[in-house]
Amino acid sequence: MNYEEARDYLAEVSAKGNLLGLQSIRILLEELGNPQDSLKFVHIAGTNGKGSVMSYLSSILQEAAKKGFRSMGN
């Protein structure tokens, strides 16, 4: 699926109104080859505390790397 096909798919799905759940995005991601499966990142979101959470997480991951822990994907 290319960019234009993905846009057409999203337009078609949204024309049907709001669809609750994640089924439509799962179908789209599958058509795109599930690119999210090869990504390695942590998404930190919210109103407050993102800087603190990022700092804590950074420290935790650095210490884990020093102790020889590998990522979950390996």
PDB file with one MODEL, atoms N, CA, C and O in Angstrom:
MODEL        1
ATOM      1  N   MET A   1       0.855  -1.171   0.000  1.00  0.00           N
ATOM      2  CA  MET A   1       0.000   0.000   0.000  1.00  0.00           C
ATOM      3  C   MET A   1       0.899   1.232   0.000  1.00  0.00           C
ATOM      4  O   MET A   1       1.825   1.334   0.805  1.00  0.00           O
ATOM      5  N   ASN A   2       0.625   2.145  -0.889  1.00  0.00           N
ATOM      6  CA  ASN A   2       1.410   3.372  -0.926  1.00  0.00           C
ATOM      7  C   ASN A   2       0.670   4.496  -0.189  1.00  0.00           C
ATOM      8  O   ASN A   2      -0.410   4.292   0.366  1.00  0.00           O
ATOM      9  N   TYR A   3       1.274   5.669  -0.201  1.00  0.00           N
ATOM     10  CA  TYR A   3       0.715   6.809   0.532  1.00  0.00           C
ATOM     11  C   TYR A   3      -0.699   7.155   0.050  1.00  0.00           C
ATOM     12  O   TYR A   3      -1.604   7.343   0.862  1.00  0.00           O
ATOM     13  N   GLU A   4      -0.880   7.238  -1.247  1.00  0.00           N
ATOM     14  CA  GLU A   4      -2.198   7.598  -1.791  1.00  0.00           C
ATOM     15  C   GLU A   4      -3.255   6.561  -1.436  1.00  0.00           C
ATOM     16  O   GLU A   4      -4.385   6.918  -1.104  1.00  0.00           O
ATOM     17  N   GLU A   5      -2.902   5.287  -1.501  1.00  0.00           N
ATOM     18  CA  GLU A   5      -3.846   4.231  -1.135  1.00  0.00           C
ATOM     19  C   GLU A   5      -4.210   4.313   0.343  1.00  0.00           C
ATOM     20  O   GLU A   5      -5.362   4.095   0.719  1.00  0.00           O
ATOM     21  N   ALA A   6      -3.227   4.627   1.174  1.00  0.00           N
ATOM     22  CA  ALA A   6      -3.484   4.779   2.607  1.00  0.00           C
ATOM     23  C   ALA A   6      -4.432   5.951   2.861  1.00  0.00           C
ATOM     24  O   ALA A   6      -5.354   5.842   3.669  1.00  0.00           O
ATOM     25  N   ARG A   7      -4.205   7.061   2.176  1.00  0.00           N
ATOM     26  CA  ARG A   7      -5.101   8.219   2.330  1.00  0.00           C
ATOM     27  C   ARG A   7      -6.514   7.884   1.870  1.00  0.00           C
ATOM     28  O   ARG A   7      -7.485   8.261   2.525  1.00  0.00           O
ATOM     29  N   ASP A   8      -6.635   7.177   0.744  1.00  0.00           N
ATOM     30  CA  ASP A   8      -7.950   6.779   0.246  1.00  0.00           C
ATOM     31  C   ASP A   8      -8.655   5.862   1.241  1.00  0.00           C
ATOM     32  O   ASP A   8      -9.855   5.995   1.481  1.00  0.00           O
ATOM     33  N   TYR A   9      -7.894   4.932   1.816  1.00  0.00           N
ATOM     34  CA  TYR A   9      -8.466   4.014   2.808  1.00  0.00           C
ATOM     35  C   TYR A   9      -8.990   4.789   4.017  1.00  0.00           C
ATOM     36  O   TYR A   9     -10.104   4.544   4.479  1.00  0.00           O
ATOM     37  N   LEU A  10      -8.191   5.717   4.522  1.00  0.00           N
ATOM     38  CA  LEU A  10      -8.618   6.499   5.685  1.00  0.00           C
ATOM     39  C   LEU A  10      -9.842   7.353   5.365  1.00  0.00           C
ATOM     40  O   LEU A  10     -10.731   7.501   6.203  1.00  0.00           O
ATOM     41  N   ALA A  11      -9.891   7.906   4.171  1.00  0.00           N
ATOM     42  CA  ALA A  11     -11.057   8.699   3.764  1.00  0.00           C
ATOM     43  C   ALA A  11     -12.301   7.821   3.700  1.00  0.00           C
ATOM     44  O   ALA A  11     -13.383   8.233   4.117  1.00  0.00           O
ATOM     45  N   GLU A  12     -12.140   6.624   3.182  1.00  0.00           N
ATOM     46  CA  GLU A  12     -13.274   5.692   3.081  1.00  0.00           C
ATOM     47  C   GLU A  12     -13.781   5.291   4.467  1.00  0.00           C
ATOM     48  O   GLU A  12     -14.987   5.262   4.711  1.00  0.00           O
ATOM     49  N   VAL A  13     -12.862   4.987   5.355  1.00  0.00           N
ATOM     50  CA  VAL A  13     -13.235   4.577   6.712  1.00  0.00           C
ATOM     51  C   VAL A  13     -13.909   5.738   7.448  1.00  0.00           C
ATOM     52  O   VAL A  13     -14.926   5.542   8.113  1.00  0.00           O
ATOM     53  N   SER A  14     -13.351   6.933   7.333  1.00  0.00           N
ATOM     54  CA  SER A  14     -13.922   8.069   8.063  1.00  0.00           C
ATOM     55  C   SER A  14     -15.267   8.499   7.496  1.00  0.00           C
ATOM     56  O   SER A  14     -16.064   9.114   8.206  1.00  0.00           O
ATOM     57  N   ALA A  15     -15.535   8.189   6.235  1.00  0.00           N
ATOM     58  CA  ALA A  15     -16.829   8.532   5.641  1.00  0.00           C
ATOM     59  C   ALA A  15     -17.961   7.742   6.284  1.00  0.00           C
ATOM     60  O   ALA A  15     -19.118   8.159   6.226  1.00  0.00           O
ATOM     61  N   LYS A  16     -17.641   6.617   6.891  1.00  0.00           N
ATOM     62  CA  LYS A  16     -18.651   5.787   7.544  1.00  0.00           C
ATOM     63  C   LYS A  16     -18.986   6.280   8.944  1.00  0.00           C
ATOM     64  O   LYS A  16     -19.843   5.706   9.616  1.00  0.00           O
ATOM     65  N   GLY A  17     -18.319   7.336   9.387  1.00  0.00           N
ATOM     66  CA  GLY A  17     -18.547   7.849  10.732  1.00  0.00           C
ATOM     67  C   GLY A  17     -17.507   7.307  11.688  1.00  0.00           C
ATOM     68  O   GLY A  17     -16.555   6.641  11.280  1.00  0.00           O
ATOM     69  N   ASN A  18     -17.694   7.595  12.943  1.00  0.00           N
ATOM     70  CA  ASN A  18     -16.749   7.141  13.961  1.00  0.00           C
ATOM     71  C   ASN A  18     -16.868   5.644  14.170  1.00  0.00           C
ATOM     72  O   ASN A  18     -17.958   5.118  14.391  1.00  0.00           O
ATOM     73  N   LEU A  19     -15.752   4.978  14.098  1.00  0.00           N
ATOM     74  CA  LEU A  19     -15.707   3.556  14.384  1.00  0.00           C
ATOM     75  C   LEU A  19     -14.932   3.370  15.680  1.00  0.00           C
ATOM     76  O   LEU A  19     -13.756   3.723  15.767  1.00  0.00           O
ATOM     77  N   LEU A  20     -15.590   2.820  16.672  1.00  0.00           N
ATOM     78  CA  LEU A  20     -14.922   2.612  17.939  1.00  0.00           C
ATOM     79  C   LEU A  20     -13.967   1.437  17.832  1.00  0.00           C
ATOM     80  O   LEU A  20     -14.221   0.485  17.095  1.00  0.00           O
ATOM     81  N   GLY A  21     -12.892   1.506  18.556  1.00  0.00           N
ATOM     82  CA  GLY A  21     -11.920   0.421  18.552  1.00  0.00           C
ATOM     83  C   GLY A  21     -10.748   0.709  17.630  1.00  0.00           C
ATOM     84  O   GLY A  21     -10.657   1.779  17.028  1.00  0.00           O
ATOM     85  N   LEU A  22      -9.870  -0.250  17.532  1.00  0.00           N
ATOM     86  CA  LEU A  22      -8.633  -0.078  16.778  1.00  0.00           C
ATOM     87  C   LEU A  22      -8.585  -0.918  15.505  1.00  0.00           C
ATOM     88  O   LEU A  22      -7.547  -0.983  14.846  1.00  0.00           O
ATOM     89  N   GLN A  23      -9.687  -1.554  15.156  1.00  0.00           N
ATOM     90  CA  GLN A  23      -9.672  -2.470  14.014  1.00  0.00           C
ATOM     91  C   GLN A  23      -9.246  -1.787  12.721  1.00  0.00           C
ATOM     92  O   GLN A  23      -8.467  -2.361  11.960  1.00  0.00           O
ATOM     93  N   SER A  24      -9.729  -0.589  12.451  1.00  0.00           N
ATOM     94  CA  SER A  24      -9.396   0.072  11.178  1.00  0.00           C
ATOM     95  C   SER A  24      -7.909   0.410  11.116  1.00  0.00           C
ATOM     96  O   SER A  24      -7.297   0.254  10.059  1.00  0.00           O
ATOM     97  N   ILE A  25      -7.314   0.866  12.206  1.00  0.00           N
ATOM     98  CA  ILE A  25      -5.884   1.184  12.185  1.00  0.00           C
ATOM     99  C   ILE A  25      -5.056  -0.093  12.119  1.00  0.00           C
ATOM    100  O   ILE A  25      -3.984  -0.102  11.514  1.00  0.00           O
ATOM    101  N   ARG A  26      -5.540  -1.176  12.737  1.00  0.00           N
ATOM    102  CA  ARG A  26      -4.827  -2.457  12.641  1.00  0.00           C
ATOM    103  C   ARG A  26      -4.783  -2.950  11.199  1.00  0.00           C
ATOM    104  O   ARG A  26      -3.757  -3.448  10.736  1.00  0.00           O
ATOM    105  N   ILE A  27      -5.901  -2.810  10.495  1.00  0.00           N
ATOM    106  CA  ILE A  27      -5.961  -3.214   9.084  1.00  0.00           C
ATOM    107  C   ILE A  27      -4.992  -2.371   8.260  1.00  0.00           C
ATOM    108  O   ILE A  27      -4.250  -2.897   7.431  1.00  0.00           O
ATOM    109  N   LEU A  28      -5.004  -1.060   8.495  1.00  0.00           N
ATOM    110  CA  LEU A  28      -4.111  -0.168   7.761  1.00  0.00           C
ATOM    111  C   LEU A  28      -2.651  -0.526   8.030  1.00  0.00           C
ATOM    112  O   LEU A  28      -1.857  -0.619   7.094  1.00  0.00           O
ATOM    113  N   LEU A  29      -2.290  -0.727   9.295  1.00  0.00           N
ATOM    114  CA  LEU A  29      -0.903  -1.077   9.629  1.00  0.00           C
ATOM    115  C   LEU A  29      -0.494  -2.406   9.008  1.00  0.00           C
ATOM    116  O   LEU A  29       0.646  -2.566   8.573  1.00  0.00           O
ATOM    117  N   GLU A  30      -1.419  -3.356   8.967  1.00  0.00           N
ATOM    118  CA  GLU A  30      -1.125  -4.633   8.327  1.00  0.00           C
ATOM    119  C   GLU A  30      -0.866  -4.446   6.839  1.00  0.00           C
ATOM    120  O   GLU A  30       0.062  -5.040   6.289  1.00  0.00           O
ATOM    121  N   GLU A  31      -1.683  -3.621   6.183  1.00  0.00           N
ATOM    122  CA  GLU A  31      -1.497  -3.338   4.758  1.00  0.00           C
ATOM    123  C   GLU A  31      -0.151  -2.659   4.491  1.00  0.00           C
ATOM    124  O   GLU A  31       0.441  -2.833   3.426  1.00  0.00           O
ATOM    125  N   LEU A  32       0.317  -1.896   5.456  1.00  0.00           N
ATOM    126  CA  LEU A  32       1.602  -1.198   5.316  1.00  0.00           C
ATOM    127  C   LEU A  32       2.780  -2.075   5.721  1.00  0.00           C
ATOM    128  O   LEU A  32       3.926  -1.629   5.678  1.00  0.00           O
ATOM    129  N   GLY A  33       2.510  -3.310   6.111  1.00  0.00           N
ATOM    130  CA  GLY A  33       3.581  -4.223   6.497  1.00  0.00           C
ATOM    131  C   GLY A  33       3.958  -4.130   7.967  1.00  0.00           C
ATOM    132  O   GLY A  33       5.060  -4.521   8.350  1.00  0.00           O
ATOM    133  N   ASN A  34       3.062  -3.620   8.787  1.00  0.00           N
ATOM    134  CA  ASN A  34       3.283  -3.475  10.234  1.00  0.00           C
ATOM    135  C   ASN A  34       4.612  -2.800  10.561  1.00  0.00           C
ATOM    136  O   ASN A  34       5.448  -3.394  11.241  1.00  0.00           O
ATOM    137  N   PRO A  35       4.822  -1.563  10.086  1.00  0.00           N
ATOM    138  CA  PRO A  35       6.100  -0.883  10.314  1.00  0.00           C
ATOM    139  C   PRO A  35       6.389  -0.644  11.798  1.00  0.00           C
ATOM    140  O   PRO A  35       7.549  -0.506  12.186  1.00  0.00           O
ATOM    141  N   GLN A  36       5.359  -0.595  12.618  1.00  0.00           N
ATOM    142  CA  GLN A  36       5.542  -0.344  14.046  1.00  0.00           C
ATOM    143  C   GLN A  36       6.303  -1.472  14.728  1.00  0.00           C
ATOM    144  O   GLN A  36       6.894  -1.254  15.786  1.00  0.00           O
ATOM    145  N   ASP A  37       6.304  -2.663  14.157  1.00  0.00           N
ATOM    146  CA  ASP A  37       6.979  -3.804  14.774  1.00  0.00           C
ATOM    147  C   ASP A  37       8.501  -3.657  14.779  1.00  0.00           C
ATOM    148  O   ASP A  37       9.180  -4.284  15.593  1.00  0.00           O
ATOM    149  N   SER A  38       9.037  -2.841  13.883  1.00  0.00           N
ATOM    150  CA  SER A  38      10.486  -2.683  13.819  1.00  0.00           C
ATOM    151  C   SER A  38      10.974  -1.424  14.537  1.00  0.00           C
ATOM    152  O   SER A  38      12.174  -1.148  14.539  1.00  0.00           O
ATOM    153  N   LEU A  39      10.078  -0.668  15.138  1.00  0.00           N
ATOM    154  CA  LEU A  39      10.461   0.557  15.838  1.00  0.00           C
ATOM    155  C   LEU A  39      10.809   0.270  17.291  1.00  0.00           C
ATOM    156  O   LEU A  39      10.198  -0.582  17.936  1.00  0.00           O
ATOM    157  N   LYS A  40      11.797   0.993  17.792  1.00  0.00           N
ATOM    158  CA  LYS A  40      12.182   0.853  19.191  1.00  0.00           C
ATOM    159  C   LYS A  40      12.208   2.248  19.825  1.00  0.00           C
ATOM    160  O   LYS A  40      13.181   2.989  19.683  1.00  0.00           O
ATOM    161  N   PHE A  41      11.141   2.586  20.513  1.00  0.00           N
ATOM    162  CA  PHE A  41      11.082   3.864  21.209  1.00  0.00           C
ATOM    163  C   PHE A  41      10.034   3.793  22.298  1.00  0.00           C
ATOM    164  O   PHE A  41       9.207   2.881  22.329  1.00  0.00           O
ATOM    165  N   VAL A  42      10.078   4.761  23.185  1.00  0.00           N
ATOM    166  CA  VAL A  42       9.072   4.896  24.236  1.00  0.00           C
ATOM    167  C   VAL A  42       8.379   6.224  23.999  1.00  0.00           C
ATOM    168  O   VAL A  42       9.034   7.262  23.914  1.00  0.00           O
ATOM    169  N   HIS A  43       7.068   6.198  23.893  1.00  0.00           N
ATOM    170  CA  HIS A  43       6.277   7.405  23.689  1.00  0.00           C
ATOM    171  C   HIS A  43       5.845   7.910  25.060  1.00  0.00           C
ATOM    172  O   HIS A  43       5.115   7.228  25.779  1.00  0.00           O
ATOM    173  N   ILE A  44       6.296   9.098  25.415  1.00  0.00           N
ATOM    174  CA  ILE A  44       5.935   9.705  26.690  1.00  0.00           C
ATOM    175  C   ILE A  44       4.979  10.852  26.381  1.00  0.00           C
ATOM    176  O   ILE A  44       5.343  11.801  25.687  1.00  0.00           O
ATOM    177  N   ALA A  45       3.759  10.763  26.897  1.00  0.00           N
ATOM    178  CA  ALA A  45       2.746  11.773  26.603  1.00  0.00           C
ATOM    179  C   ALA A  45       2.033  12.181  27.887  1.00  0.00           C
ATOM    180  O   ALA A  45       2.141  11.511  28.914  1.00  0.00           O
ATOM    181  N   GLY A  46       1.326  13.257  27.812  1.00  0.00           N
ATOM    182  CA  GLY A  46       0.550  13.707  28.957  1.00  0.00           C
ATOM    183  C   GLY A  46       0.705  15.205  29.158  1.00  0.00           C
ATOM    184  O   GLY A  46       1.426  15.875  28.420  1.00  0.00           O
ATOM    185  N   THR A  47       0.026  15.710  30.157  1.00  0.00           N
ATOM    186  CA  THR A  47       0.034  17.140  30.418  1.00  0.00           C
ATOM    187  C   THR A  47       1.242  17.571  31.232  1.00  0.00           C
ATOM    188  O   THR A  47       1.915  18.543  30.889  1.00  0.00           O
ATOM    189  N   ASN A  48       1.510  16.859  32.291  1.00  0.00           N
ATOM    190  CA  ASN A  48       2.606  17.237  33.193  1.00  0.00           C
ATOM    191  C   ASN A  48       3.534  16.058  33.444  1.00  0.00           C
ATOM    192  O   ASN A  48       3.112  14.903  33.391  1.00  0.00           O
ATOM    193  N   GLY A  49       4.784  16.352  33.714  1.00  0.00           N
ATOM    194  CA  GLY A  49       5.718  15.339  34.165  1.00  0.00           C
ATOM    195  C   GLY A  49       6.511  14.632  33.090  1.00  0.00           C
ATOM    196  O   GLY A  49       7.250  13.696  33.395  1.00  0.00           O
ATOM    197  N   LYS A  50       6.382  15.051  31.833  1.00  0.00           N
ATOM    198  CA  LYS A  50       7.099  14.356  30.759  1.00  0.00           C
ATOM    199  C   LYS A  50       8.609  14.450  30.930  1.00  0.00           C
ATOM    200  O   LYS A  50       9.317  13.470  30.698  1.00  0.00           O
ATOM    201  N   GLY A  51       9.105  15.598  31.328  1.00  0.00           N
ATOM    202  CA  GLY A  51      10.545  15.771  31.521  1.00  0.00           C
ATOM    203  C   GLY A  51      11.071  14.875  32.622  1.00  0.00           C
ATOM    204  O   GLY A  51      12.131  14.266  32.478  1.00  0.00           O
ATOM    205  N   SER A  52      10.340  14.791  33.721  1.00  0.00           N
ATOM    206  CA  SER A  52      10.754  13.936  34.828  1.00  0.00           C
ATOM    207  C   SER A  52      10.724  12.470  34.434  1.00  0.00           C
ATOM    208  O   SER A  52      11.661  11.725  34.725  1.00  0.00           O
ATOM    209  N   VAL A  53       9.653  12.055  33.775  1.00  0.00           N
ATOM    210  CA  VAL A  53       9.538  10.664  33.344  1.00  0.00           C
ATOM    211  C   VAL A  53      10.666  10.327  32.378  1.00  0.00           C
ATOM    212  O   VAL A  53      11.263   9.255  32.472  1.00  0.00           O
ATOM    213  N   MET A  54      10.965  11.238  31.443  1.00  0.00           N
ATOM    214  CA  MET A  54      12.036  11.005  30.493  1.00  0.00           C
ATOM    215  C   MET A  54      13.379  10.872  31.212  1.00  0.00           C
ATOM    216  O   MET A  54      14.182  10.006  30.864  1.00  0.00           O
ATOM    217  N   SER A  55      13.623  11.703  32.188  1.00  0.00           N
ATOM    218  CA  SER A  55      14.869  11.652  32.948  1.00  0.00           C
ATOM    219  C   SER A  55      14.991  10.340  33.711  1.00  0.00           C
ATOM    220  O   SER A  55      16.040   9.697  33.676  1.00  0.00           O
ATOM    221  N   TYR A  56      13.918   9.936  34.406  1.00  0.00           N
ATOM    222  CA  TYR A  56      13.930   8.672  35.143  1.00  0.00           C
ATOM    223  C   TYR A  56      14.148   7.493  34.201  1.00  0.00           C
ATOM    224  O   TYR A  56      14.961   6.611  34.476  1.00  0.00           O
ATOM    225  N   LEU A  57      13.424   7.485  33.101  1.00  0.00           N
ATOM    226  CA  LEU A  57      13.517   6.387  32.146  1.00  0.00           C
ATOM    227  C   LEU A  57      14.915   6.306  31.527  1.00  0.00           C
ATOM    228  O   LEU A  57      15.460   5.218  31.340  1.00  0.00           O
ATOM    229  N   SER A  58      15.481   7.459  31.216  1.00  0.00           N
ATOM    230  CA  SER A  58      16.829   7.501  30.669  1.00  0.00           C
ATOM    231  C   SER A  58      17.821   6.874  31.641  1.00  0.00           C
ATOM    232  O   SER A  58      18.671   6.081  31.237  1.00  0.00           O
ATOM    233  N   SER A  59      17.716   7.226  32.914  1.00  0.00           N
ATOM    234  CA  SER A  59      18.607   6.663  33.932  1.00  0.00           C
ATOM    235  C   SER A  59      18.422   5.153  34.062  1.00  0.00           C
ATOM    236  O   SER A  59      19.396   4.405  34.151  1.00  0.00           O
ATOM    237  N   ILE A  60      17.189   4.723  34.071  1.00  0.00           N
ATOM    238  CA  ILE A  60      16.895   3.293  34.195  1.00  0.00           C
ATOM    239  C   ILE A  60      17.479   2.519  33.027  1.00  0.00           C
ATOM    240  O   ILE A  60      18.107   1.478  33.221  1.00  0.00           O
ATOM    241  N   LEU A  61      17.273   3.027  31.798  1.00  0.00           N
ATOM    242  CA  LEU A  61      17.764   2.329  30.616  1.00  0.00           C
ATOM    243  C   LEU A  61      19.289   2.324  30.544  1.00  0.00           C
ATOM    244  O   LEU A  61      19.886   1.344  30.099  1.00  0.00           O
ATOM    245  N   GLN A  62      19.921   3.414  30.981  1.00  0.00           N
ATOM    246  CA  GLN A  62      21.380   3.454  30.993  1.00  0.00           C
ATOM    247  C   GLN A  62      21.945   2.450  31.992  1.00  0.00           C
ATOM    248  O   GLN A  62      22.920   1.762  31.692  1.00  0.00           O
ATOM    249  N   GLU A  63      21.354   2.362  33.153  1.00  0.00           N
ATOM    250  CA  GLU A  63      21.812   1.392  34.152  1.00  0.00           C
ATOM    251  C   GLU A  63      21.572  -0.039  33.676  1.00  0.00           C
ATOM    252  O   GLU A  63      22.409  -0.917  33.885  1.00  0.00           O
ATOM    253  N   ALA A  64      20.438  -0.267  33.044  1.00  0.00           N
ATOM    254  CA  ALA A  64      20.141  -1.608  32.529  1.00  0.00           C
ATOM    255  C   ALA A  64      21.171  -2.004  31.480  1.00  0.00           C
ATOM    256  O   ALA A  64      21.621  -3.149  31.456  1.00  0.00           O
ATOM    257  N   ALA A  65      21.548  -1.070  30.616  1.00  0.00           N
ATOM    258  CA  ALA A  65      22.547  -1.363  29.585  1.00  0.00           C
ATOM    259  C   ALA A  65      23.891  -1.691  30.222  1.00  0.00           C
ATOM    260  O   ALA A  65      24.595  -2.582  29.747  1.00  0.00           O
ATOM    261  N   LYS A  66      24.259  -0.982  31.293  1.00  0.00           N
ATOM    262  CA  LYS A  66      25.522  -1.245  31.987  1.00  0.00           C
ATOM    263  C   LYS A  66      25.532  -2.644  32.598  1.00  0.00           C
ATOM    264  O   LYS A  66      26.582  -3.278  32.699  1.00  0.00           O
ATOM    265  N   LYS A  67      24.359  -3.117  33.004  1.00  0.00           N
ATOM    266  CA  LYS A  67      24.262  -4.431  33.646  1.00  0.00           C
ATOM    267  C   LYS A  67      24.052  -5.552  32.633  1.00  0.00           C
ATOM    268  O   LYS A  67      23.919  -6.715  33.015  1.00  0.00           O
ATOM    269  N   GLY A  68      24.021  -5.213  31.350  1.00  0.00           N
ATOM    270  CA  GLY A  68      23.951  -6.232  30.317  1.00  0.00           C
ATOM    271  C   GLY A  68      22.562  -6.615  29.872  1.00  0.00           C
ATOM    272  O   GLY A  68      22.412  -7.568  29.107  1.00  0.00           O
ATOM    273  N   PHE A  69      21.538  -5.907  30.322  1.00  0.00           N
ATOM    274  CA  PHE A  69      20.189  -6.222  29.859  1.00  0.00           C
ATOM    275  C   PHE A  69      20.039  -5.828  28.410  1.00  0.00           C
ATOM    276  O   PHE A  69      20.563  -4.799  27.982  1.00  0.00           O
ATOM    277  N   ARG A  70      19.327  -6.641  27.651  1.00  0.00           N
ATOM    278  CA  ARG A  70      19.074  -6.356  26.248  1.00  0.00           C
ATOM    279  C   ARG A  70      17.628  -5.926  26.075  1.00  0.00           C
ATOM    280  O   ARG A  70      16.790  -6.158  26.947  1.00  0.00           O
ATOM    281  N   SER A  71      17.342  -5.298  24.942  1.00  0.00           N
ATOM    282  CA  SER A  71      15.973  -4.853  24.691  1.00  0.00           C
ATOM    283  C   SER A  71      15.065  -6.068  24.554  1.00  0.00           C
ATOM    284  O   SER A  71      15.531  -7.177  24.294  1.00  0.00           O
ATOM    285  N   MET A  72      13.769  -5.848  24.731  1.00  0.00           N
ATOM    286  CA  MET A  72      12.793  -6.937  24.653  1.00  0.00           C
ATOM    287  C   MET A  72      12.736  -7.551  23.263  1.00  0.00           C
ATOM    288  O   MET A  72      12.369  -8.717  23.117  1.00  0.00           O
ATOM    289  N   GLY A  73      13.096  -6.783  22.239  1.00  0.00           N
ATOM    290  CA  GLY A  73      13.014  -7.274  20.877  1.00  0.00           C
ATOM    291  C   GLY A  73      14.152  -8.190  20.481  1.00  0.00           C
ATOM    292  O   GLY A  73      14.097  -8.815  19.421  1.00  0.00           O
ATOM    293  N   ASN A  74      15.182  -8.285  21.304  1.00  0.00           N
ATOM    294  CA  ASN A  74      16.359  -9.108  20.954  1.00  0.00           C
ATOM    295  C   ASN A  74      16.347 -10.440  21.634  1.00  0.00           C
ATOM    296  O   ASN A  74      17.263 -11.240  21.441  1.00  0.00           O
TER     297      ASN A  74
ENDMDL
END
